[in-house]
Amino acid sequence: MPVHVVDHPIAQDALAALRRSTTDAREFRRNAARLTTTLAVEATRTLRTRNAEVETPLGQASARLVHGEIVIVPILRAGLSMLDPLLSLLPSARVGYIGLQRDERTAVASSYYRKLPKQVADARVLLVDPMLATGGSAINALDLLKGVGATETALLCMVATAEGLSAVEAKHPRTAIYTAAVDPILNGQKFIVPGLGDFGDRLYGTD
């Protein structure tokens, strides 16, 4: 599946605020929500719909309604920042959670928590995690989702690297990826450069 780099002006304006080192936690959260909303609009363009008729104050109108199961799965903890904006657009979506922790020495992610809806085989699954660095966490999460039957998956992230994108595409070529930026390198600690720092710490004010 292709990689979609979302260059919408609102997405890029929000990303600039997230990157800025002087952005405080309040503004960081607000712009994370703005960026997530813009990514979500792009990622849901191909949702299934069904035709319907709705009654307006002046008569009937033909309409198209979102149809089919949707599951949103944030990777804890940073992915939680993307959940509420997605639910505001998709209020009937079900939600699952995957907890992954990265070993700071090896940069390898391991799973410590998983809570998913019982049936995901026929659902459109939106996996969300703000930063796609090495791709290890995304691959781990997609492996878990595939293991419980998910067949239609998309990954939404705010900043990615070419290395991470290549890794995910190699293991999960049918997963569509949506990001606002592809940054050039990872540093020695496997942080994205220039990136935007530690997303979770900046979001929760724990830096």
Backbone torsions as a table, in degrees:
resi	resn	phi	psi	omega
1	MET	NA	150.4	-177.5
2	PRO	-73.4	158.7	170.6
3	VAL	-93.3	128.1	-179.2
4	HIS	-106.4	113.5	175.0
5	VAL	-94.2	113.5	-173.2
6	VAL	-85.7	107.5	-176.9
7	ASP	-104.5	20.5	176.9
8	HIS	-54.9	138.6	-177.8
9	PRO	-54.8	-38.0	179.7
10	ILE	-67.8	-39.7	177.7
11	ALA	-61.3	-43.9	-177.3
12	GLN	-71.8	-33.0	176.1
13	ASP	-66.5	-43.9	178.1
14	ALA	-64.5	-40.3	179.2
15	LEU	-62.7	-39.7	178.6
16	ALA	-59.9	-41.3	178.5
17	ALA	-65.8	-38.5	178.8
18	LEU	-66.8	-35.7	-179.8
19	ARG	-71.5	-32.7	-172.7
20	ARG	-61.9	126.3	-174.7
21	SER	-67.7	-20.8	-178.0
22	THR	-90.0	-1.6	179.7
23	THR	-69.1	124.2	-178.9
24	ASP	-80.3	174.0	-173.7
25	ALA	-61.3	-38.8	-179.0
26	ARG	-61.8	-48.9	179.7
27	GLU	-69.4	-32.2	178.0
28	PHE	-62.3	-45.3	179.7
29	ARG	-64.0	-42.5	-178.2
30	ARG	-62.3	-43.2	-177.8
31	ASN	-77.1	-26.9	172.0
32	ALA	-62.7	-39.8	178.0
33	ALA	-67.4	-41.6	178.0
34	ARG	-60.3	-46.2	-177.7
35	LEU	-67.3	-41.5	178.7
36	THR	-59.7	-43.2	-180.0
37	THR	-59.6	-43.4	-179.2
38	THR	-67.5	-41.4	176.0
39	LEU	-61.7	-41.1	-177.1
40	ALA	-64.5	-39.7	178.6
41	VAL	-60.1	-42.9	178.6
42	GLU	-67.4	-41.2	-174.7
43	ALA	-72.7	-17.8	-177.2
44	THR	-105.2	11.5	179.5
45	ARG	-59.2	-30.8	-174.6
46	THR	-102.2	17.5	175.6
47	LEU	-60.2	145.9	176.1
48	ARG	-69.1	146.1	178.0
49	THR	-133.6	164.1	173.0
50	ARG	-131.5	148.8	179.3
51	ASN	-76.8	145.5	180.0
52	ALA	-152.4	167.3	172.4
53	GLU	-116.1	132.7	177.9
54	VAL	-122.0	147.7	-179.5
55	GLU	-90.5	120.9	174.8
56	THR	-98.3	171.6	176.6
57	PRO	-59.5	-18.7	-175.7
58	LEU	-118.3	6.5	179.9
59	GLY	150.9	-160.0	-179.2
60	GLN	-104.2	148.4	177.6
61	ALA	-134.6	143.1	173.2
62	SER	-73.8	143.7	-176.7
63	ALA	-144.2	163.9	172.1
64	ARG	-123.3	128.9	-177.6
65	LEU	-114.0	143.3	175.4
66	VAL	-60.3	133.8	-174.3
67	HIS	-132.6	139.9	177.4
68	GLY	104.6	161.9	-177.7
69	GLU	-77.1	138.1	175.3
70	ILE	-127.9	133.8	177.7
71	VAL	-125.1	128.7	176.9
72	ILE	-104.9	129.3	-177.9
73	VAL	-128.3	100.0	173.2
74	PRO	-79.6	143.4	170.2
75	ILE	-87.5	122.5	-177.5
76	LEU	-71.3	144.3	1.7
77	ARG	-101.7	-24.1	-173.1
78	ALA	-62.7	-31.7	-178.7
79	GLY	-64.0	-20.1	177.8
80	LEU	-59.9	-28.2	-179.5
81	SER	-62.8	-21.0	-176.3
82	MET	-97.1	-5.9	-173.6
83	LEU	-71.1	-53.0	-175.8
84	ASP	-60.8	-44.3	176.8
85	PRO	-59.3	-36.8	178.0
86	LEU	-68.9	-41.8	179.4
87	LEU	-67.0	-27.4	176.7
88	SER	-67.1	-28.8	177.0
89	LEU	-88.8	-30.4	-174.7
90	LEU	-127.7	68.5	-171.2
91	PRO	-65.5	-17.9	179.9
92	SER	-93.3	-0.2	-178.0
93	ALA	-65.9	147.5	170.6
94	ARG	-89.3	161.0	-173.9
95	VAL	-128.5	135.2	171.1
96	GLY	-123.4	167.6	-179.3
97	TYR	-135.9	139.5	172.8
98	ILE	-127.3	124.0	177.7
99	GLY	-101.0	121.6	178.5
100	LEU	-127.6	139.5	178.2
101	GLN	-123.7	130.6	-177.9
102	ARG	-94.4	129.3	173.2
103	ASP	-70.0	118.6	-174.8
104	GLU	-65.9	-21.1	179.1
105	ARG	-83.8	-40.0	-175.4
106	THR	-104.1	-14.1	-176.4
107	ALA	64.5	16.5	178.9
108	VAL	-91.9	131.3	-178.4
109	ALA	-91.8	140.6	175.1
110	SER	-128.3	148.4	-176.2
111	SER	-84.4	134.5	175.2
112	TYR	-123.4	-7.6	-178.9
113	TYR	-158.1	141.6	175.1
114	ARG	-150.9	125.9	174.9
115	LYS	-141.4	107.2	-174.8
116	LEU	-125.4	151.8	173.4
117	PRO	-57.2	151.8	-175.3
118	LYS	-63.4	-35.3	-174.5
119	GLN	-122.4	111.8	177.9
120	VAL	-123.0	-0.9	-173.3
121	ALA	-61.6	-35.2	-177.6
122	ASP	-102.8	10.2	-175.4
123	ALA	-98.4	154.3	166.2
124	ARG	-84.9	117.3	-175.5
125	VAL	-104.3	122.7	177.5
126	LEU	-105.2	106.9	176.8
127	LEU	-89.7	129.2	-174.7
128	VAL	-126.8	132.2	177.5
129	ASP	-158.2	124.0	-171.4
130	PRO	-60.1	-36.9	-171.9
131	MET	-118.4	126.2	175.4
132	LEU	-111.3	95.4	-175.6
133	ALA	-92.6	-89.5	178.0
134	THR	-79.0	-19.9	-175.6
135	GLY	91.7	-5.3	-176.0
136	GLY	-60.9	-45.3	-179.1
137	SER	-65.1	-43.9	-179.9
138	ALA	-62.9	-42.7	179.2
139	ILE	-63.4	-43.8	178.1
140	ASN	-58.6	-47.0	-178.9
141	ALA	-66.0	-42.4	179.1
142	LEU	-66.2	-35.2	174.2
143	ASP	-60.0	-44.4	179.0
144	LEU	-62.7	-43.6	-179.3
145	LEU	-65.5	-43.5	177.6
146	LYS	-62.4	-35.5	-179.7
147	GLY	-65.3	-23.6	177.8
148	VAL	-102.6	12.4	170.9
149	GLY	105.8	-0.8	-179.7
150	ALA	-65.5	131.6	-179.9
151	THR	-120.9	-19.1	-177.6
152	GLU	-120.8	98.9	-173.2
153	THR	-125.2	150.1	172.4
154	ALA	-137.2	146.4	179.1
155	LEU	-114.7	125.2	177.1
156	LEU	-110.8	124.8	176.1
157	CYS	-140.8	160.8	-177.7
158	MET	-89.9	-41.5	179.3
159	VAL	-134.9	135.1	178.8
160	ALA	-129.9	169.9	170.3
161	THR	-119.9	158.0	177.1
162	ALA	-60.4	-37.4	179.0
163	GLU	-61.8	-46.2	179.9
164	GLY	-65.6	-42.2	178.6
165	LEU	-61.2	-44.6	-179.8
166	SER	-62.5	-40.0	-179.4
167	ALA	-64.5	-45.2	-179.6
168	VAL	-66.6	-43.9	-179.9
169	GLU	-61.3	-36.1	-179.2
170	ALA	-66.4	-38.4	-177.4
171	LYS	-89.5	-31.2	-175.8
172	HIS	-135.1	70.4	-173.6
173	PRO	-66.1	-17.1	-178.9
174	ARG	-91.8	-1.2	179.0
175	THR	-86.7	121.7	175.4
176	ALA	-76.0	139.7	-177.7
177	ILE	-120.7	132.0	178.5
178	TYR	-121.8	126.6	-179.9
179	THR	-145.1	157.4	177.9
180	ALA	-92.3	-15.4	-177.7
181	ALA	-159.7	149.4	171.5
182	VAL	-120.3	107.2	-177.4
183	ASP	-87.8	157.4	-167.5
184	PRO	-75.4	-37.9	-168.3
185	ILE	-141.6	165.1	167.8
186	LEU	-111.6	140.6	177.7
187	ASN	-84.2	-172.9	-177.1
188	GLY	-62.7	-25.3	178.1
189	GLN	-93.5	9.3	179.5
190	LYS	65.6	31.4	170.5
191	PHE	-95.1	145.7	-178.6
192	ILE	-71.9	135.6	178.2
193	VAL	-123.9	126.9	4.9
194	PRO	-76.8	-23.4	173.8
195	GLY	55.7	-145.5	176.7
196	LEU	-149.9	19.4	-179.1
197	GLY	87.3	-163.0	178.2
198	ASP	-81.0	107.2	-172.9
199	PHE	-58.1	-49.5	-177.5
200	GLY	-61.4	-42.3	179.4
201	ASP	-64.1	-41.5	-179.4
202	ARG	-70.9	-35.7	180.0
203	LEU	-66.2	-43.7	-173.7
204	TYR	-99.9	2.4	178.1
205	GLY	68.2	33.4	-178.1
206	THR	-107.9	13.1	-179.9
207	ASP	-79.7	NA	NA
